[in-house]
Amino acid sequence: MARRALTTTAAAFATAAALLLSACGGGDDSPSDDIKGAGDSSSSPSASASSSAPGVKRPVIKLPSSFQLTFQNWTSSDPGEQAVLDDAKEEIRAGYAAIIENDPDSEAVAFYDTVGVRGQTKQWIKTYTDKNLTVIGKLPVFAPKVTVAKTGKGASLSYCTDETEAKTKHRKTSKVEGNPAGTNPYVRYAVSLAKNEQGVWQNASVHSERGACSK
């Protein structure tokens, strides 16, 4: 499910079955790879609010109980870092919600992605929707590490996901599939973010490497 999985030798799109939970994204000049993560055991359909830009009208993002995207230790004592984590979490949630809602042109995704990344995220979503697939199961997102630039306008974030219990389900046949046997379920993501004029942290690039994390 990873967004595009970036190996040590090359980055390439994989089939939805091979990279079940990876989400995609990329910088203006570089492709992105694998999946993204979730909230502090938030399987609730209600959207989580971000504190990075108070007063900004944010999209409502809902996930069904059939897909439990949980964010583990997704907190920081530093308010600036927490703001980055909050918006990064919503970007991840928006991507999976778009798959589940069969909506590659999701306004919520556009809200949390820079212009340069939106097209790549859309392509990732379409690797599911074009095949009539949705996502089910559990996807923990854990081990976040965030750094905010001294200017306060840029940030970097890394985190891991565990696709062990994440699966795809065909909308018409109800066929359920997980990653192929032998696939390492752990994916590490490296994300760069930029703060827009509204004060919202948006994904500017996303890269992933399967097998670079463990629990």
C-alpha positions as CSV (number, residue, x, y, z in Angstrom):
1,M,0.0,0.0,0.0
2,A,2.9,2.3,0.0
3,R,2.8,5.4,-2.1
4,R,5.6,4.6,-4.5
5,A,8.2,2.4,-2.9
6,L,11.7,3.9,-3.3
7,T,14.3,1.2,-3.3
8,T,18.0,1.9,-2.9
9,T,18.5,1.5,-6.7
10,A,15.4,3.0,-8.3
11,A,11.9,4.4,-7.6
12,A,9.0,3.0,-9.5
13,F,5.3,2.6,-9.3
14,A,4.2,-0.9,-8.1
15,T,0.8,-2.5,-8.6
16,A,-1.7,-1.8,-5.9
17,A,-1.5,-5.5,-4.8
18,A,2.3,-5.4,-4.5
19,L,2.4,-2.1,-2.6
20,L,-0.9,-2.3,-0.9
21,L,-0.8,0.6,1.5
22,S,1.8,2.9,0.2
23,A,0.8,6.4,-0.6
24,C,2.5,8.6,-3.1
25,G,3.8,12.1,-3.4
26,G,6.8,13.8,-4.8
27,G,8.6,17.1,-5.1
28,D,8.3,19.4,-8.1
29,D,11.3,17.7,-9.7
30,S,11.4,14.2,-8.2
31,P,9.0,11.3,-8.1
32,S,7.6,10.1,-4.8
33,D,6.8,6.6,-3.5
34,D,5.0,4.6,-0.8
35,I,2.1,4.9,1.6
36,K,1.3,7.2,4.4
37,G,0.2,6.7,8.0
38,A,-2.6,7.4,10.5
39,G,-3.7,8.9,13.9
40,D,-3.5,8.0,17.6
41,S,-5.7,5.0,17.1
42,S,-8.2,7.0,15.3
43,S,-10.5,4.7,13.6
44,S,-13.3,7.1,14.2
45,P,-15.1,8.6,11.2
46,S,-14.6,12.1,12.6
47,A,-11.9,14.3,11.3
48,S,-9.0,15.4,13.5
49,A,-8.2,19.1,13.7
50,S,-4.9,20.6,13.1
51,S,-3.6,23.4,15.3
52,S,-1.0,24.9,12.8
53,A,-3.2,27.6,11.5
54,P,-6.1,28.5,13.8
55,G,-9.1,30.0,12.0
56,V,-8.4,28.3,8.7
57,K,-11.4,26.4,7.4
58,R,-10.2,22.8,6.9
59,P,-11.7,20.0,5.0
60,V,-13.7,17.4,7.0
61,I,-11.9,14.0,6.5
62,K,-13.7,10.9,7.5
63,L,-12.5,7.3,7.6
64,P,-14.8,4.3,8.1
65,S,-14.1,1.8,10.9
66,S,-13.3,-0.8,8.2
67,F,-9.9,1.0,7.7
68,Q,-8.1,1.8,11.0
69,L,-5.4,4.3,10.4
70,T,-3.7,4.9,13.7
71,F,-0.9,7.3,14.6
72,Q,1.3,6.1,17.4
73,N,3.3,8.7,19.5
74,W,2.4,11.3,17.0
75,T,3.1,14.1,19.4
76,S,5.7,16.6,20.3
77,S,6.2,19.0,23.2
78,D,7.3,21.7,20.7
79,P,4.2,23.5,19.3
80,G,5.9,24.2,16.0
81,E,6.7,20.5,15.5
82,Q,3.2,19.5,16.6
83,A,1.7,21.8,14.0
84,V,3.8,19.9,11.3
85,L,2.7,16.6,12.7
86,D,-1.0,17.6,12.7
87,D,-1.0,18.7,9.1
88,A,1.1,15.8,7.9
89,K,-1.4,13.4,9.6
90,E,-4.3,15.0,7.8
91,E,-2.6,14.7,4.5
92,I,-2.2,11.0,5.0
93,R,-5.8,10.6,6.1
94,A,-6.9,12.6,3.1
95,G,-5.2,10.3,0.7
96,Y,-6.7,7.1,2.1
97,A,-10.1,8.8,2.4
98,A,-9.9,9.6,-1.3
99,I,-9.3,6.0,-2.2
100,I,-12.2,4.8,0.0
101,E,-14.5,7.5,-1.4
102,N,-13.3,6.7,-5.0
103,D,-12.3,10.4,-5.4
104,P,-8.9,10.9,-7.1
105,D,-9.7,14.6,-7.3
106,S,-10.2,15.0,-3.6
107,E,-10.3,18.6,-2.4
108,A,-8.9,17.5,0.9
109,V,-5.8,16.1,-0.8
110,A,-5.4,19.3,-2.7
111,F,-5.6,21.3,0.6
112,Y,-2.7,19.4,2.1
113,D,-0.5,19.0,-1.0
114,T,1.5,21.6,-2.8
115,V,0.7,22.0,-6.5
116,G,3.9,20.0,-7.5
117,V,2.8,17.0,-5.5
118,R,-1.0,16.8,-6.2
119,G,-0.6,15.1,-9.6
120,Q,1.5,12.4,-8.2
121,T,-0.8,11.8,-5.2
122,K,-3.7,11.6,-7.7
123,Q,-1.8,8.9,-9.7
124,W,-1.3,6.9,-6.5
125,I,-5.0,7.1,-5.6
126,K,-5.9,6.0,-9.2
127,T,-3.8,2.9,-8.8
128,Y,-6.6,1.8,-6.5
129,T,-9.7,3.5,-8.0
130,D,-8.9,2.6,-11.6
131,K,-9.0,-1.1,-10.5
132,N,-12.1,-0.7,-8.4
133,L,-10.2,-1.2,-5.2
134,T,-10.6,0.2,-1.8
135,V,-8.5,-0.3,1.4
136,I,-9.5,-2.1,4.6
137,G,-7.8,-3.4,7.7
138,K,-5.3,-1.7,9.9
139,L,-2.4,0.6,9.1
140,P,-0.3,1.8,12.1
141,V,1.9,4.9,11.5
142,F,4.7,5.3,14.0
143,A,8.2,6.6,14.9
144,P,7.7,10.2,13.6
145,K,10.7,12.4,13.6
146,V,10.3,16.1,12.6
147,T,12.6,19.0,12.1
148,V,11.4,22.6,11.5
149,A,13.7,24.9,9.6
150,K,15.0,28.0,11.4
151,T,12.9,30.2,9.0
152,G,9.8,28.4,10.2
153,K,8.7,28.0,6.5
154,G,10.0,24.5,5.8
155,A,10.1,21.2,7.7
156,S,11.2,17.6,7.2
157,L,9.4,14.5,8.6
158,S,10.1,10.8,8.6
159,Y,7.8,8.1,9.8
160,C,7.1,4.4,9.4
161,T,4.1,2.3,8.5
162,D,3.3,-1.4,9.1
163,E,1.2,-2.9,6.3
164,T,0.9,-6.3,8.0
165,E,-2.8,-6.0,8.5
166,A,-3.6,-3.7,5.6
167,K,-5.5,-5.0,2.6
168,T,-7.3,-4.1,-0.6
169,K,-10.9,-5.1,-1.3
170,H,-12.5,-5.1,-4.8
171,R,-15.6,-3.0,-4.8
172,K,-17.6,-5.4,-7.0
173,T,-16.3,-8.8,-6.2
174,S,-15.4,-8.2,-2.6
175,K,-12.2,-10.0,-3.2
176,V,-9.7,-9.2,-0.4
177,E,-5.9,-9.2,-0.9
178,G,-2.8,-8.3,1.1
179,N,0.7,-7.8,0.0
180,P,2.3,-10.7,-1.8
181,A,4.0,-13.4,0.3
182,G,7.5,-12.3,1.2
183,T,6.9,-8.6,1.0
184,N,8.4,-6.6,3.9
185,P,5.5,-4.9,5.6
186,Y,7.5,-2.0,6.9
187,V,7.8,1.2,4.9
188,R,9.8,4.3,5.9
189,Y,8.7,7.7,4.5
190,A,10.7,10.9,4.2
191,V,8.6,14.0,3.7
192,S,9.4,17.6,3.1
193,L,6.8,20.2,3.9
194,A,6.3,23.9,3.2
195,K,4.0,26.3,5.1
196,N,1.6,28.1,2.7
197,E,0.3,31.7,3.1
198,Q,-2.6,30.4,5.3
199,G,-0.1,28.8,7.7
200,V,-1.0,25.3,6.6
201,W,1.9,22.8,6.3
202,Q,1.6,21.1,2.9
203,N,3.5,18.1,1.6
204,A,6.2,19.2,-0.9
205,S,7.8,15.8,-1.5
206,V,7.4,12.2,-0.3
207,H,9.8,9.4,-0.7
208,S,9.6,5.9,0.7
209,E,11.8,2.9,1.2
210,R,10.3,-0.6,1.9
211,G,12.1,-2.6,4.6
212,A,13.8,0.5,6.1
213,C,11.8,0.3,9.4
214,S,11.0,-2.3,12.0
215,K,9.0,-2.4,15.3
